[in-house]
Amino acid sequence: MLHGLPRADNYGCNVCAFCHYWEGNAQLHSHGFYQVEFNERTKGRCLSIGGVPKPANYSACSRFQMSNEASKYVKR
């Protein structure tokens, strides 16, 4: 799945796959200058709130923190 670049201010474009608390391998990699591609079918879970949200969950919770892997792609 293609998605816009994550934002450093944690506003708008962030999804669970970009979160520090997401436990799973979303297989992030860049796709051009403005998008990140990831596997939306990956299995994982949230270590912060529990449960098994989808990696493409657009309503990333208030506890969202950018993961080290996703920070490589942050929109500057």
C-alpha positions, 0 to 999 in steps of 0.5 A: 500500500502506498501512503504519504510521507509521515510527518514529524509533528505527528499530525495527519498522515501517520498510520499505525505502521509508522508508530514506535508501539507497532509490533510487526514488520510493515516492510517500509520502503520509499516510493518516490519523493512523496510516498512510503510503501508498506505491507498492509496485510502484515500481522502485528499488534499495538504494544501501547493500547493492546489489540491488533489494529491494521497497519494502515489504520488512519486513526493512529491514537493519541499515544502515537510516537514515530518509530525509528524506521519511519523517521527515515522517511519523515516529510521535511 
